[in-house]
Amino acid sequence: MKLEVNIEKHFPVFRCVFDFVLDNGSCGVFGPSGSGKSTLMNMLSGLITPDKGTIKLNGQTLFDSTKAINITPDKRRIGVVFQHAHLFPHMSVKKNLFYGRNRTRPEERNIDPDQLISVLGLESLLDRSVTQLSGGEKQRVALGRTILACPDLILLDEPLTGLDGQLKFQIIPHLRRVFAEFAIPMLFISHSLQEMRMMTEKVLVMGKGTIDCQKSTEELARTTLGNGGRGYTNLLDLDSPEDLGDLLSYSWGKVKLMLVKTENATAGQFSLGGRDILLFKKHPEATSARNMLSCTVRSTYQTDWLVGVELQCEDKILIAEIVPQSVEEMNIRPGAEVVAVMKASAFQRLY
């Protein structure tokens, strides 16, 4: 995918100027409420007309103010998944899914419906009325309907905002599988850094009506702007655990981690706050914490009032956050050997 955007739009109390080029398959659009994320999405999809400028997708001009080109939304081959599913209440799940596909030219239908339905876990829902679905199920149907229309680009405009935490983390694995398996270009729009990190590797950072910069989501996560002052959160994909009685032993690459026992003892993604990691110069003689990892310091960086310490732990990377005084007293520097200590209860399951 190559998306080239250079547009302006003036409102009575707000001015948007967007100038960027994307040439990777997926990207996030991150910023606070009111920064212009949805306005950008609406101009890309054709729902709002810019005052001037150009929009090109894969070499095709969708909008050009100087040449009076403004392709209508239904001709742009850009799919949109909104915060609210906007399903047709008088249709079954299956009819909703195939609504866009039935209006797509046969030669452009490059997605296998059965495969998509399986990836989204919708097989048992096909004959249901959409009024009988949960919020997460409705969003999965809305995503499937958009994908089966076989667009060249999908815009996801805060698609998880209306879902509670449990439903949100149920649908994210489906989203990840779909975009990985079908290689569909997408822009994922959100004000949640956690959602952004779970869905994309690159991000456009929005200011007030402008694109401030492009960077990796990991770079963004290490800034106060990204973490909102709450500190860095490590995201860990852990394999299926071994039951040790009162604890569970998970594999994180070559690293073994002890976590408290839970009912949902399966592989998944977990979070660990950087401020929940204690650093020692050598193994403590005794501690109630169950995890003690020998690590090498890769680098340090300044956050709001702490220092981020990037650690190499076997084949994995952890970020700890400690006060500047500890950095000086422990002589924390690249190449230093430390022990990272975490409680078994410090890990939180995401999905």
Buried (B, 14 or more C-beta within 10 A) or exposed (E): BEBBBBBBBEEEEEBBBBEBEBEEBBBBBBBEEEBBBBBBBBBBBBEBEBEEBBBBBEEEBBBBBEEEEBBEEEEBBBBBBBBBBEBEEEBBBBBBBBBBBEEBEEEEBEBEBEEBBEBBBBEEBBEBBBEEBEBBBBBBBBBBBBBBBBBBBBBBBBBBBBBEEEBBBBBBBBBBBBBEEBEBBBBBBBBBBBBBBBBBBBBBBBEEBBBBEBBBBBBBBBBEBBBEEEBBBBBBEBEEBEEEEEBBBBBBBEBEBBBEEEEEBEEBBBBBBBBBBBBEEEEEEEBEBBBBBBBBBBEBEEBEEBBBBBBBBEEBEBBBBBEEEBBEEBEBEEEBEBBBBBBBEBBEBBB
